[in-house]
Amino acid sequence: MTRAKMFLVGGCFLAAIIPQTSSAAPAASFVTKDALTDVSYCHMKFPAIVEATLGTAQPVLKDVSEGDIIDFYGSCSHDPLGKDEVRSQLLHLQHRRARDYMD
């Protein structure tokens, strides 16, 4: 598939997702989700979690328009709002804050 077709398909997919998402919706919105080699390994792109909700029982994804997109390679069953992703983003936030503090 050419890049132009991938961009067009991704744009159509994104346009279909955005009107259906809201901050109250628990379902994750994927920007893209492509299965690689077999069904168990995927390349996904999804919005990062809002920092203020990282430590809460109900994390919320940022709006896609903010441009803070996670580029993930791994299990197709990965949950963008699951415990593993929350831990990963919390660790990234801690490293970023430590680096910014040292500067």
C-alpha positions as CSV (number, residue, x, y, z in Angstrom):
1,M,0.0,0.0,0.0
2,T,1.4,3.4,-0.9
3,R,1.9,6.1,1.6
4,A,-0.9,8.2,0.1
5,K,-3.3,5.3,0.4
6,M,-2.2,4.6,4.0
7,F,-2.7,8.3,4.9
8,L,-6.1,8.3,3.2
9,V,-7.2,5.1,5.0
10,G,-5.8,6.4,8.3
11,G,-7.6,9.7,7.9
12,C,-10.9,8.0,7.2
13,F,-10.4,5.7,10.2
14,L,-9.6,8.7,12.4
15,A,-12.6,10.6,11.1
16,A,-14.8,7.7,12.0
17,I,-13.4,7.4,15.5
18,I,-13.3,11.1,16.6
19,P,-17.1,11.8,16.7
20,Q,-17.7,8.6,18.7
21,T,-15.2,9.4,21.5
22,S,-15.8,11.5,24.6
23,S,-14.1,11.9,27.9
24,A,-16.8,9.7,29.5
25,A,-16.3,6.8,27.1
26,P,-14.1,4.0,28.5
27,A,-13.3,2.6,25.1
28,A,-9.8,3.5,23.7
29,S,-9.6,5.4,20.4
30,F,-6.8,4.1,18.2
31,V,-5.3,6.3,15.5
32,T,-4.1,3.2,13.8
33,K,-3.9,-0.5,14.6
34,D,-2.2,-2.8,12.1
35,A,-1.6,-6.5,12.7
36,L,1.9,-7.6,11.8
37,T,3.1,-11.1,10.9
38,D,0.2,-12.7,12.8
39,V,-2.8,-11.8,14.9
40,S,-0.8,-11.5,18.2
41,Y,1.7,-8.8,17.2
42,C,0.5,-5.3,16.2
43,H,1.7,-1.8,15.5
44,M,-0.7,0.7,17.1
45,K,-0.9,4.4,17.4
46,F,-3.1,5.9,20.1
47,P,-3.3,9.2,22.1
48,A,-1.3,9.4,25.4
49,I,-3.1,9.5,28.7
50,V,-3.9,12.9,30.3
51,E,-1.2,13.4,32.9
52,A,-3.7,14.4,35.6
53,T,-5.5,11.1,35.3
54,L,-2.5,8.8,35.3
55,G,-2.7,8.1,39.0
56,T,-6.5,7.7,39.1
57,A,-8.8,4.7,38.8
58,Q,-10.1,5.9,35.5
59,P,-7.4,7.3,33.2
60,V,-8.5,9.3,30.2
61,L,-6.9,9.6,26.8
62,K,-5.9,12.9,25.4
63,D,-7.6,14.3,22.4
64,V,-6.1,13.1,19.1
65,S,-5.8,16.8,18.0
66,E,-3.2,17.5,20.7
67,G,-0.7,15.4,18.7
68,D,0.6,13.5,21.8
69,I,0.5,10.0,20.1
70,I,2.0,6.8,21.4
71,D,3.7,4.6,18.7
72,F,3.4,1.1,20.1
73,Y,4.7,-2.3,18.8
74,G,3.5,-5.3,20.7
75,S,0.6,-7.5,21.7
76,C,-2.7,-6.8,19.8
77,S,-4.5,-7.1,23.1
78,H,-2.6,-4.1,24.5
79,D,-5.0,-1.7,26.3
80,P,-4.1,2.0,25.9
81,L,-5.8,2.6,29.3
82,G,-4.6,-0.6,31.0
83,K,-2.2,-1.0,33.9
84,D,0.8,-1.7,31.8
85,E,0.3,1.5,29.7
86,V,-0.4,3.6,32.8
87,R,2.9,2.3,34.4
88,S,4.8,3.0,31.2
89,Q,3.5,6.5,30.9
90,L,4.1,7.3,34.6
91,L,7.7,6.1,34.3
92,H,8.2,8.2,31.2
93,L,6.7,11.2,33.0
94,Q,9.0,10.7,36.1
95,H,12.1,10.5,33.8
96,R,11.0,13.6,31.9
97,R,10.5,15.5,35.1
98,A,13.8,14.4,36.6
99,R,15.6,15.4,33.4
100,D,13.8,18.8,33.3
101,Y,14.7,19.4,37.0
102,M,18.3,18.7,36.4
103,D,18.6,21.2,33.5
